[in-house]
């Protein structure tokens, strides 16, 4: 765990000691960092606008499946838009909040591969979940998700665009990244006769005036995968000052979202 935050230096940056914190998704530190992230980005607002349009364009709205529903914040947006909702969440600490947020949803406590929804869906949403799925298992998980989509329905699989400032920072410190286009090509090679696919992007930005908030957000982003080796917080502070801090002292990082859309072929 890193040390507590210190005072800002003369340039507005943070003098930090220790290592980037490693968050447990069930812990308070994670939830606090997530709250700081959400408070400084338009990511969820812009995502909701995209999903709203997608839902409005569906030929019917009988069943919604949220695959990796977490606390149910996004699930709750669409419970009333569909006749029924199935929420899949294997993490027991998140399921308690999910049940409170979406009391009418049918909750499945398995992983994606093991889940067996009782009916086909008009919308399958999988938002920022594949970070936590081994890359070798991406294709199998995507095929499982696609198999739940009914006629006229769609799957929306969402991750950050690999070209964002946040993903460049992740690559800089961990050497890791995500590539939905590569997954799409793999899926098309195996399932192209049954499904059509494409990728869309939804721009989003993080804006933080406070250096401490910027560092917390950076720690949250770097925790998208287990941190392979300890990262000095001072190095992250320098990176943010060099790559994200503007002349006005405000930190800005792009966090555009990439959406892999899969639909069953007709005819």
Secondary structure, DSSP 8 states (H G I E B T S, - for coil): -------B-TTS-B---SB-----TTSHHHHHHHHHHHHTB-HHHHHHHHHHHHHHT-S--SEEEEET-TTSHHHHHHGGGSSEEEEE---HHHHHHHHHH-TTSEEE-S-TTT---SS-EEEEEEES-GGGS-GGGHHHHHHHHHHTEEEEEEEEEEEE-TTSHHHHHHHHHHS----HHHHHHHHHHHHTTTEEEEEEEE--EEEESSHHHHHHHHHHHHTTS--SS--BHHHHHHHHHHHTB-TTS-EEEE--EEEEEEEE---
